[in-house]
Amino acid sequence: MSNIDKRPFRADGGDISTGRLREIADNPYGDEEKCWLAKRVLALLDELEAKDKQIADLKEAFRIALSAAGIDVPAAAGKGE
């Protein structure tokens, strides 16, 4: 799976922040499709953040298990180096 660039972006080359997405999602008078899309993007960003945290936690648990087993792992291992 490829890395996802999580920087704010828009198709026209501008940027849009999560704060602006929340404004769009919470606007009861806004366009229904834009509101739905903003809510979906926010949900996907939340899922991505949760998965990133889970991966970091699992890596740390694995590192601790290896250390407890007496297996020495170089610090750069698993970081794409």
PyMOL Python script that loads the backbone (N, CA, C, O; Angstrom):
from pymol import cmd

cmd.read_pdbstr("""\
ATOM      1  N   MET A   1       0.843  -1.171   0.000  1.00  0.00           N
ATOM      2  CA  MET A   1       0.000   0.000   0.000  1.00  0.00           C
ATOM      3  C   MET A   1       0.892   1.238   0.000  1.00  0.00           C
ATOM      4  O   MET A   1       1.901   1.281   0.703  1.00  0.00           O
ATOM      5  N   SER A   2       0.528   2.217  -0.769  1.00  0.00           N
ATOM      6  CA  SER A   2       1.359   3.413  -0.884  1.00  0.00           C
ATOM      7  C   SER A   2       1.077   4.390   0.248  1.00  0.00           C
ATOM      8  O   SER A   2       0.014   4.363   0.869  1.00  0.00           O
ATOM      9  N   ASN A   3       2.050   5.249   0.499  1.00  0.00           N
ATOM     10  CA  ASN A   3       1.849   6.298   1.489  1.00  0.00           C
ATOM     11  C   ASN A   3       0.825   7.285   0.980  1.00  0.00           C
ATOM     12  O   ASN A   3       0.791   7.588  -0.213  1.00  0.00           O
ATOM     13  N   ILE A   4      -0.001   7.785   1.859  1.00  0.00           N
ATOM     14  CA  ILE A   4      -0.995   8.788   1.501  1.00  0.00           C
ATOM     15  C   ILE A   4      -0.494  10.133   1.987  1.00  0.00           C
ATOM     16  O   ILE A   4      -0.159  10.299   3.160  1.00  0.00           O
ATOM     17  N   ASP A   5      -0.445  11.085   1.082  1.00  0.00           N
ATOM     18  CA  ASP A   5      -0.042  12.438   1.448  1.00  0.00           C
ATOM     19  C   ASP A   5      -1.220  13.086   2.168  1.00  0.00           C
ATOM     20  O   ASP A   5      -2.255  13.346   1.556  1.00  0.00           O
ATOM     21  N   LYS A   6      -1.068  13.345   3.456  1.00  0.00           N
ATOM     22  CA  LYS A   6      -2.175  13.842   4.263  1.00  0.00           C
ATOM     23  C   LYS A   6      -2.238  15.365   4.320  1.00  0.00           C
ATOM     24  O   LYS A   6      -3.027  15.932   5.076  1.00  0.00           O
ATOM     25  N   ARG A   7      -1.406  16.018   3.522  1.00  0.00           N
ATOM     26  CA  ARG A   7      -1.465  17.477   3.501  1.00  0.00           C
ATOM     27  C   ARG A   7      -2.796  17.914   2.912  1.00  0.00           C
ATOM     28  O   ARG A   7      -3.371  17.215   2.078  1.00  0.00           O
ATOM     29  N   PRO A   8      -3.286  19.072   3.343  1.00  0.00           N
ATOM     30  CA  PRO A   8      -4.547  19.563   2.776  1.00  0.00           C
ATOM     31  C   PRO A   8      -4.407  19.803   1.278  1.00  0.00           C
ATOM     32  O   PRO A   8      -3.362  20.266   0.819  1.00  0.00           O
ATOM     33  N   PHE A   9      -5.452  19.490   0.512  1.00  0.00           N
ATOM     34  CA  PHE A   9      -5.399  19.729  -0.921  1.00  0.00           C
ATOM     35  C   PHE A   9      -6.805  19.895  -1.495  1.00  0.00           C
ATOM     36  O   PHE A   9      -7.795  19.485  -0.888  1.00  0.00           O
ATOM     37  N   ARG A  10      -6.865  20.490  -2.650  1.00  0.00           N
ATOM     38  CA  ARG A  10      -8.094  20.607  -3.436  1.00  0.00           C
ATOM     39  C   ARG A  10      -7.741  20.383  -4.891  1.00  0.00           C
ATOM     40  O   ARG A  10      -6.587  20.540  -5.290  1.00  0.00           O
ATOM     41  N   ALA A  11      -8.728  20.018  -5.677  1.00  0.00           N
ATOM     42  CA  ALA A  11      -8.493  19.739  -7.097  1.00  0.00           C
ATOM     43  C   ALA A  11      -7.970  20.965  -7.835  1.00  0.00           C
ATOM     44  O   ALA A  11      -7.224  20.831  -8.804  1.00  0.00           O
ATOM     45  N   ASP A  12      -8.355  22.163  -7.387  1.00  0.00           N
ATOM     46  CA  ASP A  12      -7.927  23.378  -8.085  1.00  0.00           C
ATOM     47  C   ASP A  12      -6.553  23.857  -7.640  1.00  0.00           C
ATOM     48  O   ASP A  12      -6.110  24.929  -8.053  1.00  0.00           O
ATOM     49  N   GLY A  13      -5.877  23.084  -6.810  1.00  0.00           N
ATOM     50  CA  GLY A  13      -4.525  23.432  -6.391  1.00  0.00           C
ATOM     51  C   GLY A  13      -4.471  24.193  -5.081  1.00  0.00           C
ATOM     52  O   GLY A  13      -3.388  24.407  -4.537  1.00  0.00           O
ATOM     53  N   GLY A  14      -5.616  24.605  -4.567  1.00  0.00           N
ATOM     54  CA  GLY A  14      -5.657  25.285  -3.277  1.00  0.00           C
ATOM     55  C   GLY A  14      -5.602  24.264  -2.155  1.00  0.00           C
ATOM     56  O   GLY A  14      -5.322  23.088  -2.386  1.00  0.00           O
ATOM     57  N   ASP A  15      -5.867  24.715  -0.953  1.00  0.00           N
ATOM     58  CA  ASP A  15      -5.902  23.756   0.147  1.00  0.00           C
ATOM     59  C   ASP A  15      -7.180  23.949   0.950  1.00  0.00           C
ATOM     60  O   ASP A  15      -7.814  25.004   0.905  1.00  0.00           O
ATOM     61  N   ILE A  16      -7.537  22.913   1.678  1.00  0.00           N
ATOM     62  CA  ILE A  16      -8.716  22.962   2.537  1.00  0.00           C
ATOM     63  C   ILE A  16      -8.349  22.217   3.813  1.00  0.00           C
ATOM     64  O   ILE A  16      -7.838  21.099   3.764  1.00  0.00           O
ATOM     65  N   SER A  17      -8.606  22.831   4.928  1.00  0.00           N
ATOM     66  CA  SER A  17      -8.220  22.244   6.208  1.00  0.00           C
ATOM     67  C   SER A  17      -9.365  21.414   6.777  1.00  0.00           C
ATOM     68  O   SER A  17     -10.498  21.477   6.300  1.00  0.00           O
ATOM     69  N   THR A  18      -9.046  20.643   7.799  1.00  0.00           N
ATOM     70  CA  THR A  18     -10.098  19.876   8.453  1.00  0.00           C
ATOM     71  C   THR A  18     -11.091  20.809   9.131  1.00  0.00           C
ATOM     72  O   THR A  18     -12.272  20.483   9.248  1.00  0.00           O
ATOM     73  N   GLY A  19     -10.618  21.964   9.576  1.00  0.00           N
ATOM     74  CA  GLY A  19     -11.538  22.945  10.165  1.00  0.00           C
ATOM     75  C   GLY A  19     -12.569  23.415   9.156  1.00  0.00           C
ATOM     76  O   GLY A  19     -13.753  23.531   9.473  1.00  0.00           O
ATOM     77  N   ARG A  20     -12.114  23.685   7.940  1.00  0.00           N
ATOM     78  CA  ARG A  20     -13.044  24.111   6.883  1.00  0.00           C
ATOM     79  C   ARG A  20     -13.975  22.964   6.504  1.00  0.00           C
ATOM     80  O   ARG A  20     -15.155  23.187   6.236  1.00  0.00           O
ATOM     81  N   LEU A  21     -13.454  21.741   6.478  1.00  0.00           N
ATOM     82  CA  LEU A  21     -14.311  20.587   6.199  1.00  0.00           C
ATOM     83  C   LEU A  21     -15.406  20.460   7.253  1.00  0.00           C
ATOM     84  O   LEU A  21     -16.550  20.136   6.931  1.00  0.00           O
ATOM     85  N   ARG A  22     -15.053  20.716   8.517  1.00  0.00           N
ATOM     86  CA  ARG A  22     -16.058  20.654   9.585  1.00  0.00           C
ATOM     87  C   ARG A  22     -17.127  21.729   9.398  1.00  0.00           C
ATOM     88  O   ARG A  22     -18.313  21.485   9.623  1.00  0.00           O
ATOM     89  N   GLU A  23     -16.697  22.918   8.985  1.00  0.00           N
ATOM     90  CA  GLU A  23     -17.666  23.990   8.721  1.00  0.00           C
ATOM     91  C   GLU A  23     -18.646  23.566   7.634  1.00  0.00           C
ATOM     92  O   GLU A  23     -19.853  23.767   7.768  1.00  0.00           O
ATOM     93  N   ILE A  24     -18.131  22.985   6.567  1.00  0.00           N
ATOM     94  CA  ILE A  24     -18.986  22.539   5.464  1.00  0.00           C
ATOM     95  C   ILE A  24     -19.922  21.427   5.940  1.00  0.00           C
ATOM     96  O   ILE A  24     -21.114  21.436   5.630  1.00  0.00           O
ATOM     97  N   ALA A  25     -19.378  20.472   6.692  1.00  0.00           N
ATOM     98  CA  ALA A  25     -20.172  19.335   7.162  1.00  0.00           C
ATOM     99  C   ALA A  25     -21.271  19.764   8.127  1.00  0.00           C
ATOM    100  O   ALA A  25     -22.348  19.168   8.143  1.00  0.00           O
ATOM    101  N   ASP A  26     -21.012  20.789   8.927  1.00  0.00           N
ATOM    102  CA  ASP A  26     -21.963  21.221   9.954  1.00  0.00           C
ATOM    103  C   ASP A  26     -22.935  22.293   9.479  1.00  0.00           C
ATOM    104  O   ASP A  26     -23.788  22.730  10.252  1.00  0.00           O
ATOM    105  N   ASN A  27     -22.825  22.724   8.230  1.00  0.00           N
ATOM    106  CA  ASN A  27     -23.686  23.790   7.718  1.00  0.00           C
ATOM    107  C   ASN A  27     -25.033  23.208   7.282  1.00  0.00           C
ATOM    108  O   ASN A  27     -25.106  22.526   6.260  1.00  0.00           O
ATOM    109  N   PRO A  28     -26.103  23.469   8.046  1.00  0.00           N
ATOM    110  CA  PRO A  28     -27.411  22.900   7.690  1.00  0.00           C
ATOM    111  C   PRO A  28     -28.004  23.518   6.422  1.00  0.00           C
ATOM    112  O   PRO A  28     -28.934  22.961   5.840  1.00  0.00           O
ATOM    113  N   TYR A  29     -27.477  24.652   5.997  1.00  0.00           N
ATOM    114  CA  TYR A  29     -28.012  25.333   4.814  1.00  0.00           C
ATOM    115  C   TYR A  29     -27.148  25.125   3.577  1.00  0.00           C
ATOM    116  O   TYR A  29     -27.434  25.673   2.513  1.00  0.00           O
ATOM    117  N   GLY A  30     -26.094  24.331   3.721  1.00  0.00           N
ATOM    118  CA  GLY A  30     -25.171  24.118   2.612  1.00  0.00           C
ATOM    119  C   GLY A  30     -25.673  23.073   1.633  1.00  0.00           C
ATOM    120  O   GLY A  30     -26.704  22.435   1.848  1.00  0.00           O
ATOM    121  N   ASP A  31     -24.934  22.916   0.574  1.00  0.00           N
ATOM    122  CA  ASP A  31     -25.233  21.921  -0.453  1.00  0.00           C
ATOM    123  C   ASP A  31     -25.161  20.526   0.169  1.00  0.00           C
ATOM    124  O   ASP A  31     -24.182  20.190   0.835  1.00  0.00           O
ATOM    125  N   GLU A  32     -26.191  19.722  -0.048  1.00  0.00           N
ATOM    126  CA  GLU A  32     -26.283  18.400   0.574  1.00  0.00           C
ATOM    127  C   GLU A  32     -25.129  17.485   0.165  1.00  0.00           C
ATOM    128  O   GLU A  32     -24.590  16.760   1.001  1.00  0.00           O
ATOM    129  N   GLU A  33     -24.748  17.513  -1.104  1.00  0.00           N
ATOM    130  CA  GLU A  33     -23.660  16.651  -1.566  1.00  0.00           C
ATOM    131  C   GLU A  33     -22.317  17.081  -0.987  1.00  0.00           C
ATOM    132  O   GLU A  33     -21.503  16.235  -0.617  1.00  0.00           O
ATOM    133  N   LYS A  34     -22.078  18.390  -0.904  1.00  0.00           N
ATOM    134  CA  LYS A  34     -20.830  18.874  -0.306  1.00  0.00           C
ATOM    135  C   LYS A  34     -20.774  18.511   1.171  1.00  0.00           C
ATOM    136  O   LYS A  34     -19.721  18.139   1.689  1.00  0.00           O
ATOM    137  N   CYS A  35     -21.913  18.621   1.841  1.00  0.00           N
ATOM    138  CA  CYS A  35     -21.987  18.274   3.261  1.00  0.00           C
ATOM    139  C   CYS A  35     -21.656  16.790   3.459  1.00  0.00           C
ATOM    140  O   CYS A  35     -20.865  16.432   4.331  1.00  0.00           O
ATOM    141  N   TRP A  36     -22.271  15.939   2.640  1.00  0.00           N
ATOM    142  CA  TRP A  36     -22.025  14.504   2.744  1.00  0.00           C
ATOM    143  C   TRP A  36     -20.557  14.189   2.479  1.00  0.00           C
ATOM    144  O   TRP A  36     -19.936  13.412   3.204  1.00  0.00           O
ATOM    145  N   LEU A  37     -20.012  14.801   1.430  1.00  0.00           N
ATOM    146  CA  LEU A  37     -18.620  14.545   1.069  1.00  0.00           C
ATOM    147  C   LEU A  37     -17.673  14.994   2.182  1.00  0.00           C
ATOM    148  O   LEU A  37     -16.726  14.282   2.515  1.00  0.00           O
ATOM    149  N   ALA A  38     -17.923  16.165   2.756  1.00  0.00           N
ATOM    150  CA  ALA A  38     -17.079  16.659   3.846  1.00  0.00           C
ATOM    151  C   ALA A  38     -17.137  15.710   5.041  1.00  0.00           C
ATOM    152  O   ALA A  38     -16.110  15.428   5.659  1.00  0.00           O
ATOM    153  N   LYS A  39     -18.330  15.219   5.367  1.00  0.00           N
ATOM    154  CA  LYS A  39     -18.467  14.271   6.482  1.00  0.00           C
ATOM    155  C   LYS A  39     -17.716  12.979   6.192  1.00  0.00           C
ATOM    156  O   LYS A  39     -17.087  12.408   7.083  1.00  0.00           O
ATOM    157  N   ARG A  40     -17.781  12.524   4.954  1.00  0.00           N
ATOM    158  CA  ARG A  40     -17.100  11.285   4.581  1.00  0.00           C
ATOM    159  C   ARG A  40     -15.585  11.451   4.636  1.00  0.00           C
ATOM    160  O   ARG A  40     -14.880  10.569   5.127  1.00  0.00           O
ATOM    161  N   VAL A  41     -15.088  12.564   4.141  1.00  0.00           N
ATOM    162  CA  VAL A  41     -13.646  12.826   4.184  1.00  0.00           C
ATOM    163  C   VAL A  41     -13.167  12.890   5.633  1.00  0.00           C
ATOM    164  O   VAL A  41     -12.124  12.326   5.964  1.00  0.00           O
ATOM    165  N   LEU A  42     -13.915  13.569   6.495  1.00  0.00           N
ATOM    166  CA  LEU A  42     -13.543  13.648   7.908  1.00  0.00           C
ATOM    167  C   LEU A  42     -13.533  12.260   8.548  1.00  0.00           C
ATOM    168  O   LEU A  42     -12.638  11.945   9.332  1.00  0.00           O
ATOM    169  N   ALA A  43     -14.523  11.430   8.218  1.00  0.00           N
ATOM    170  CA  ALA A  43     -14.564  10.071   8.762  1.00  0.00           C
ATOM    171  C   ALA A  43     -13.361   9.256   8.291  1.00  0.00           C
ATOM    172  O   ALA A  43     -12.766   8.511   9.070  1.00  0.00           O
ATOM    173  N   LEU A  44     -13.007   9.399   7.019  1.00  0.00           N
ATOM    174  CA  LEU A  44     -11.848   8.674   6.493  1.00  0.00           C
ATOM    175  C   LEU A  44     -10.547   9.149   7.130  1.00  0.00           C
ATOM    176  O   LEU A  44      -9.660   8.342   7.404  1.00  0.00           O
ATOM    177  N   LEU A  45     -10.429  10.449   7.365  1.00  0.00           N
ATOM    178  CA  LEU A  45      -9.235  10.971   8.035  1.00  0.00           C
ATOM    179  C   LEU A  45      -9.141  10.442   9.463  1.00  0.00           C
ATOM    180  O   LEU A  45      -8.050  10.128   9.938  1.00  0.00           O
ATOM    181  N   ASP A  46     -10.287  10.342  10.155  1.00  0.00           N
ATOM    182  CA  ASP A  46     -10.298   9.773  11.504  1.00  0.00           C
ATOM    183  C   ASP A  46      -9.859   8.311  11.481  1.00  0.00           C
ATOM    184  O   ASP A  46      -9.081   7.879  12.331  1.00  0.00           O
ATOM    185  N   GLU A  47     -10.362   7.549  10.503  1.00  0.00           N
ATOM    186  CA  GLU A  47      -9.966   6.149  10.377  1.00  0.00           C
ATOM    187  C   GLU A  47      -8.472   6.023  10.101  1.00  0.00           C
ATOM    188  O   GLU A  47      -7.800   5.164  10.672  1.00  0.00           O
ATOM    189  N   LEU A  48      -7.963   6.869   9.238  1.00  0.00           N
ATOM    190  CA  LEU A  48      -6.542   6.846   8.900  1.00  0.00           C
ATOM    191  C   LEU A  48      -5.685   7.164  10.123  1.00  0.00           C
ATOM    192  O   LEU A  48      -4.667   6.515  10.360  1.00  0.00           O
ATOM    193  N   GLU A  49      -6.097   8.155  10.892  1.00  0.00           N
ATOM    194  CA  GLU A  49      -5.364   8.513  12.105  1.00  0.00           C
ATOM    195  C   GLU A  49      -5.381   7.362  13.111  1.00  0.00           C
ATOM    196  O   GLU A  49      -4.365   7.083  13.747  1.00  0.00           O
ATOM    197  N   ALA A  50      -6.530   6.691  13.258  1.00  0.00           N
ATOM    198  CA  ALA A  50      -6.634   5.564  14.185  1.00  0.00           C
ATOM    199  C   ALA A  50      -5.732   4.411  13.740  1.00  0.00           C
ATOM    200  O   ALA A  50      -5.087   3.771  14.570  1.00  0.00           O
ATOM    201  N   LYS A  51      -5.688   4.149  12.440  1.00  0.00           N
ATOM    202  CA  LYS A  51      -4.822   3.077  11.932  1.00  0.00           C
ATOM    203  C   LYS A  51      -3.351   3.420  12.122  1.00  0.00           C
ATOM    204  O   LYS A  51      -2.552   2.550  12.470  1.00  0.00           O
ATOM    205  N   ASP A  52      -2.984   4.685  11.895  1.00  0.00           N
ATOM    206  CA  ASP A  52      -1.593   5.101  12.107  1.00  0.00           C
ATOM    207  C   ASP A  52      -1.189   4.891  13.563  1.00  0.00           C
ATOM    208  O   ASP A  52      -0.082   4.430  13.843  1.00  0.00           O
ATOM    209  N   LYS A  53      -2.089   5.230  14.491  1.00  0.00           N
ATOM    210  CA  LYS A  53      -1.807   5.048  15.915  1.00  0.00           C
ATOM    211  C   LYS A  53      -1.694   3.559  16.251  1.00  0.00           C
ATOM    212  O   LYS A  53      -0.813   3.149  17.007  1.00  0.00           O
ATOM    213  N   GLN A  54      -2.588   2.762  15.685  1.00  0.00           N
ATOM    214  CA  GLN A  54      -2.551   1.325  15.935  1.00  0.00           C
ATOM    215  C   GLN A  54      -1.237   0.719  15.435  1.00  0.00           C
ATOM    216  O   GLN A  54      -0.634  -0.111  16.115  1.00  0.00           O
ATOM    217  N   ILE A  55      -0.804   1.128  14.265  1.00  0.00           N
ATOM    218  CA  ILE A  55       0.456   0.624  13.707  1.00  0.00           C
ATOM    219  C   ILE A  55       1.630   1.017  14.603  1.00  0.00           C
ATOM    220  O   ILE A  55       2.507   0.196  14.871  1.00  0.00           O
ATOM    221  N   ALA A  56       1.649   2.265  15.064  1.00  0.00           N
ATOM    222  CA  ALA A  56       2.726   2.717  15.953  1.00  0.00           C
ATOM    223  C   ALA A  56       2.722   1.917  17.256  1.00  0.00           C
ATOM    224  O   ALA A  56       3.781   1.533  17.751  1.00  0.00           O
ATOM    225  N   ASP A  57       1.537   1.666  17.809  1.00  0.00           N
ATOM    226  CA  ASP A  57       1.433   0.884  19.046  1.00  0.00           C
ATOM    227  C   ASP A  57       1.916  -0.552  18.837  1.00  0.00           C
ATOM    228  O   ASP A  57       2.616  -1.104  19.686  1.00  0.00           O
ATOM    229  N   LEU A  58       1.543  -1.152  17.714  1.00  0.00           N
ATOM    230  CA  LEU A  58       1.974  -2.523  17.430  1.00  0.00           C
ATOM    231  C   LEU A  58       3.482  -2.607  17.218  1.00  0.00           C
ATOM    232  O   LEU A  58       4.118  -3.563  17.662  1.00  0.00           O
ATOM    233  N   LYS A  59       4.051  -1.624  16.548  1.00  0.00           N
ATOM    234  CA  LYS A  59       5.507  -1.598  16.357  1.00  0.00           C
ATOM    235  C   LYS A  59       6.220  -1.504  17.700  1.00  0.00           C
ATOM    236  O   LYS A  59       7.224  -2.180  17.927  1.00  0.00           O
ATOM    237  N   GLU A  60       5.701  -0.667  18.582  1.00  0.00           N
ATOM    238  CA  GLU A  60       6.313  -0.520  19.907  1.00  0.00           C
ATOM    239  C   GLU A  60       6.194  -1.817  20.698  1.00  0.00           C
ATOM    240  O   GLU A  60       7.154  -2.231  21.349  1.00  0.00           O
ATOM    241  N   ALA A  61       5.031  -2.465  20.652  1.00  0.00           N
ATOM    242  CA  ALA A  61       4.848  -3.731  21.358  1.00  0.00           C
ATOM    243  C   ALA A  61       5.789  -4.802  20.797  1.00  0.00           C
ATOM    244  O   ALA A  61       6.345  -5.600  21.552  1.00  0.00           O
ATOM    245  N   PHE A  62       5.962  -4.816  19.488  1.00  0.00           N
ATOM    246  CA  PHE A  62       6.866  -5.774  18.853  1.00  0.00           C
ATOM    247  C   PHE A  62       8.307  -5.506  19.269  1.00  0.00           C
ATOM    248  O   PHE A  62       9.062  -6.440  19.541  1.00  0.00           O
ATOM    249  N   ARG A  63       8.686  -4.236  19.318  1.00  0.00           N
ATOM    250  CA  ARG A  63      10.038  -3.874  19.742  1.00  0.00           C
ATOM    251  C   ARG A  63      10.283  -4.325  21.182  1.00  0.00           C
ATOM    252  O   ARG A  63      11.352  -4.846  21.501  1.00  0.00           O
ATOM    253  N   ILE A  64       9.292  -4.124  22.042  1.00  0.00           N
ATOM    254  CA  ILE A  64       9.418  -4.539  23.444  1.00  0.00           C
ATOM    255  C   ILE A  64       9.536  -6.060  23.543  1.00  0.00           C
ATOM    256  O   ILE A  64      10.340  -6.570  24.324  1.00  0.00           O
ATOM    257  N   ALA A  65       8.740  -6.784  22.756  1.00  0.00           N
ATOM    258  CA  ALA A  65       8.792  -8.247  22.774  1.00  0.00           C
ATOM    259  C   ALA A  65      10.149  -8.753  22.295  1.00  0.00           C
ATOM    260  O   ALA A  65      10.708  -9.685  22.873  1.00  0.00           O
ATOM    261  N   LEU A  66      10.673  -8.142  21.246  1.00  0.00           N
ATOM    262  CA  LEU A  66      11.999  -8.537  20.760  1.00  0.00           C
ATOM    263  C   LEU A  66      13.062  -8.266  21.813  1.00  0.00           C
ATOM    264  O   LEU A  66      13.955  -9.085  22.029  1.00  0.00           O
ATOM    265  N   SER A  67      12.962  -7.125  22.460  1.00  0.00           N
ATOM    266  CA  SER A  67      13.927  -6.772  23.499  1.00  0.00           C
ATOM    267  C   SER A  67      13.853  -7.762  24.660  1.00  0.00           C
ATOM    268  O   SER A  67      14.884  -8.184  25.185  1.00  0.00           O
ATOM    269  N   ALA A  68      12.636  -8.131  25.059  1.00  0.00           N
ATOM    270  CA  ALA A  68      12.462  -9.085  26.156  1.00  0.00           C
ATOM    271  C   ALA A  68      13.008 -10.463  25.787  1.00  0.00           C
ATOM    272  O   ALA A  68      13.442 -11.217  26.657  1.00  0.00           O
ATOM    273  N   ALA A  69      12.985 -10.784  24.503  1.00  0.00           N
ATOM    274  CA  ALA A  69      13.506 -12.070  24.040  1.00  0.00           C
ATOM    275  C   ALA A  69      15.013 -12.027  23.810  1.00  0.00           C
ATOM    276  O   ALA A  69      15.624 -13.032  23.448  1.00  0.00           O
ATOM    277  N   GLY A  70      15.604 -10.856  24.022  1.00  0.00           N
ATOM    278  CA  GLY A  70      17.044 -10.724  23.857  1.00  0.00           C
ATOM    279  C   GLY A  70      17.484 -10.551  22.416  1.00  0.00           C
ATOM    280  O   GLY A  70      18.651 -10.768  22.088  1.00  0.00           O
ATOM    281  N   ILE A  71      16.570 -10.166  21.568  1.00  0.00           N
ATOM    282  CA  ILE A  71      16.895  -9.950  20.151  1.00  0.00           C
ATOM    283  C   ILE A  71      17.176  -8.477  19.945  1.00  0.00           C
ATOM    284  O   ILE A  71      16.334  -7.619  20.212  1.00  0.00           O
ATOM    285  N   ASP A  72      18.389  -8.199  19.459  1.00  0.00           N
ATOM    286  CA  ASP A  72      18.798  -6.812  19.239  1.00  0.00           C
ATOM    287  C   ASP A  72      18.413  -6.387  17.826  1.00  0.00           C
ATOM    288  O   ASP A  72      18.810  -7.018  16.847  1.00  0.00           O
ATOM    289  N   VAL A  73      17.640  -5.318  17.732  1.00  0.00           N
ATOM    290  CA  VAL A  73      17.206  -4.805  16.429  1.00  0.00           C
ATOM    291  C   VAL A  73      17.781  -3.407  16.270  1.00  0.00           C
ATOM    292  O   VAL A  73      17.598  -2.560  17.144  1.00  0.00           O
ATOM    293  N   PRO A  74      18.480  -3.151  15.159  1.00  0.00           N
ATOM    294  CA  PRO A  74      19.018  -1.801  14.937  1.00  0.00           C
ATOM    295  C   PRO A  74      17.904  -0.757  14.934  1.00  0.00           C
ATOM    296  O   PRO A  74      16.774  -1.050  14.543  1.00  0.00           O
ATOM    297  N   ALA A  75      18.220   0.446  15.364  1.00  0.00           N
ATOM    298  CA  ALA A  75      17.224   1.511  15.480  1.00  0.00           C
ATOM    299  C   ALA A  75      16.598   1.871  14.146  1.00  0.00           C
ATOM    300  O   ALA A  75      15.434   2.272  14.108  1.00  0.00           O
ATOM    301  N   ALA A  76      17.339   1.740  13.042  1.00  0.00           N
ATOM    302  CA  ALA A  76      16.817   2.128  11.723  1.00  0.00           C
ATOM    303  C   ALA A  76      15.959   1.034  11.095  1.00  0.00           C
ATOM    304  O   ALA A  76      15.341   1.270  10.057  1.00  0.00           O
ATOM    305  N   ALA A  77      15.903  -0.141  11.687  1.00  0.00           N
ATOM    306  CA  ALA A  77      15.135  -1.238  11.100  1.00  0.00           C
ATOM    307  C   ALA A  77      13.652  -0.897  11.084  1.00  0.00           C
ATOM    308  O   ALA A  77      13.106  -0.396  12.067  1.00  0.00           O
ATOM    309  N   GLY A  78      13.013  -1.173   9.966  1.00  0.00           N
ATOM    310  CA  GLY A  78      11.584  -0.944   9.850  1.00  0.00           C
ATOM    311  C   GLY A  78      11.203   0.475   9.515  1.00  0.00           C
ATOM    312  O   GLY A  78      10.019   0.810   9.495  1.00  0.00           O
ATOM    313  N   LYS A  79      12.190   1.322   9.248  1.00  0.00           N
ATOM    314  CA  LYS A  79      11.892   2.719   8.931  1.00  0.00           C
ATOM    315  C   LYS A  79      12.189   3.030   7.477  1.00  0.00           C
ATOM    316  O   LYS A  79      12.375   4.190   7.110  1.00  0.00           O
ATOM    317  N   GLY A  80      12.232   2.004   6.656  1.00  0.00           N
ATOM    318  CA  GLY A  80      12.465   2.204   5.236  1.00  0.00           C
ATOM    319  C   GLY A  80      13.913   2.471   4.875  1.00  0.00           C
ATOM    320  O   GLY A  80      14.200   2.868   3.745  1.00  0.00           O
ATOM    321  N   GLU A  81      14.817   2.266   5.793  1.00  0.00           N
ATOM    322  CA  GLU A  81      16.238   2.516   5.533  1.00  0.00           C
ATOM    323  C   GLU A  81      16.975   1.214   5.347  1.00  0.00           C
ATOM    324  O   GLU A  81      18.185   1.217   5.118  1.00  0.00           O
TER     325      GLU A  81
END
""", "prot")
cmd.dss("prot")
cmd.show_as("cartoon", "prot")
cmd.util.cbc("prot")
cmd.orient("prot")
